[in-house]
Amino acid sequence: MAVEIIIDARNDGKKLGEVLANIGVSKRLITRLKRTENGITRKGKLIRTIDYVSRGDIIILNECDETLLEPNSSLNVEILYEDDQLIVFNKPPFMPVHPSIKHQGDTLGNFFAHHCSELTFRPVNRLDRDTSGCVIVAKTQFAAKALQKSYQKIYYAICHGVFEQKSGVVDAPIAREQESIIKRCVRADGQPAVTHYEVINSTENYSLLRLILENGRTHQIRVHMAHIGHPVAGDDLYGGSRSDYPRQALHCGEVSFVHPISGKEISVCSDFKLHLK
């Protein structure tokens, strides 16, 4: 199971071991993580407890015990597809994928721990807390590695305004906003990011889009839509209004992948529950 920890300003410049202790990670768990392959990582690389961390660093703990994760039988998440290698969940809005300091019992990981009590939680893709839709979770390490290179996603979003063109491409690099841990922006020195969009329908105030990402940067759709003047409805972080939508109107509506064992191409769909207003 992976637990995500974002280093905030209070822990900037501290040793990782001190940070983990301050947030309640047990010495027993830290010892076990040190002995686990890729047990503690930063940007996909191993990090030691004696290494210093910086504000905005994302630390991943790739195993956790009962102090960080508990099965939660009270959660209800629709299963769109399941076999002995993987599950595709229909994640509801307002549910995080990974446990964090503020969310240790109400996540997709906690539901998975209830549904598959003896398996490690290995999400292949992740969605923001407020974004709904398809999340692939591998049941084995083999499937996790195989699926990372074989899956594609299609998103749907309701955005502000009426688009002049019915389809287009946003090619704009994305970087972290300098004064924010969470927020991203378009900036010349950012990572390459390309978003393809198609307008499905429009009203006087909103447009429903179908989107495909070439990259998958953090907040990519939200940043790109705001960049071209059509922020995602309900996304107040990037200029969207919540007057008609209580959360960001963004949904992962389809995932397709090559099955890690059979080699067959599989597509799984999830209906978008929000409608144009």
Secondary structure as the mmCIF struct_conf table of DSSP 4:
data_model
#
loop_
_struct_conf.conf_type_id
_struct_conf.id
_struct_conf.beg_label_comp_id
_struct_conf.beg_label_asym_id
_struct_conf.beg_label_seq_id
_struct_conf.end_label_comp_id
_struct_conf.end_label_asym_id
_struct_conf.end_label_seq_id
STRN STRN1 VAL A 3 ILE A 6
HELX_RH_3T_P HELX_RH_3T_P1 ALA A 9 ASN A 11
TURN_TY1_P TURN_TY1_P1 ASP A 12 GLY A 13
STRN STRN2 LYS A 15 LYS A 15
HELX_RH_AL_P HELX_RH_AL_P1 LEU A 16 ASN A 22
TURN_TY1_P TURN_TY1_P2 ILE A 23 GLY A 24
HELX_RH_AL_P HELX_RH_AL_P2 LYS A 27 LYS A 34
TURN_TY1_P TURN_TY1_P3 ARG A 35 ARG A 35
BEND BEND1 THR A 36 THR A 36
TURN_TY1_P TURN_TY1_P4 GLU A 37 ASN A 38
STRN STRN3 ILE A 40 ARG A 42
TURN_TY1_P TURN_TY1_P5 LYS A 43 GLY A 44
STRN STRN4 LYS A 45 LEU A 46
TURN_TY1_P TURN_TY1_P6 THR A 49 ILE A 50
BEND BEND2 ASP A 51 ASP A 51
STRN STRN5 TYR A 52 TYR A 52
TURN_TY1_P TURN_TY1_P7 ARG A 55 GLY A 56
STRN STRN6 ILE A 58 LEU A 61
BEND BEND3 ASN A 62 ASN A 62
TURN_TY1_P TURN_TY1_P8 GLU A 66 LEU A 68
TURN_TY1_P TURN_TY1_P9 SER A 73 SER A 74
STRN STRN7 GLU A 78 GLU A 82
BEND BEND4 ASP A 84 GLN A 85
STRN STRN8 LEU A 86 LYS A 91
HELX_LH_PP_P HELX_LH_PP_P1 PRO A 92 PRO A 92
TURN_TY1_P TURN_TY1_P10 PRO A 93 PHE A 94
BEND BEND5 VAL A 97 HIS A 98
BEND BEND6 ILE A 101 LYS A 102
BEND BEND7 GLN A 104 THR A 107
HELX_RH_AL_P HELX_RH_AL_P3 LEU A 108 HIS A 115
TURN_TY1_P TURN_TY1_P11 CYS A 116 GLU A 118
BEND BEND8 LEU A 119 LEU A 119
STRN STRN9 ARG A 122 PRO A 123
BEND BEND9 VAL A 124 ASN A 125
TURN_TY1_P TURN_TY1_P12 ARG A 129 ASP A 130
STRN STRN10 SER A 132 ALA A 138
BEND BEND10 LYS A 139 THR A 140
HELX_RH_AL_P HELX_RH_AL_P4 GLN A 141 GLN A 148
TURN_TY1_P TURN_TY1_P13 LYS A 149 SER A 150
STRN STRN11 TYR A 151 HIS A 160
BEND BEND11 GLY A 161 GLY A 161
BEND BEND12 GLU A 164 LYS A 166
STRN STRN12 SER A 167 ASP A 171
STRN STRN13 ILE A 174 ARG A 176
TURN_TY1_P TURN_TY1_P14 GLN A 178 GLU A 179
BEND BEND13 ILE A 181 ILE A 182
STRN STRN14 ARG A 184 VAL A 186
TURN_TY1_P TURN_TY1_P15 ALA A 188 ASP A 189
BEND BEND14 GLY A 190 GLY A 190
STRN STRN15 GLN A 191 GLN A 191
STRN STRN16 VAL A 194 SER A 202
BEND BEND15 GLU A 204 ASN A 205
STRN STRN17 TYR A 206 LEU A 213
BEND BEND16 GLU A 214 ASN A 215
TURN_TY1_P TURN_TY1_P16 THR A 218 HIS A 219
HELX_RH_AL_P HELX_RH_AL_P5 GLN A 220 HIS A 227
TURN_TY1_P TURN_TY1_P17 ILE A 228 GLY A 229
HELX_LH_PP_P HELX_LH_PP_P2 PRO A 231 PRO A 231
STRN STRN18 VAL A 232 VAL A 232
TURN_TY1_P TURN_TY1_P18 ALA A 233 GLY A 234
HELX_RH_3T_P HELX_RH_3T_P2 ASP A 236 TYR A 238
TURN_TY1_P TURN_TY1_P19 GLY A 239 GLY A 239
BEND BEND17 SER A 243 ASP A 244
BEND BEND18 PRO A 246 ARG A 247
STRN STRN19 LEU A 250 VAL A 258
TURN_TY1_P TURN_TY1_P20 PRO A 260 SER A 262
STRN STRN20 GLU A 265 CYS A 269
#
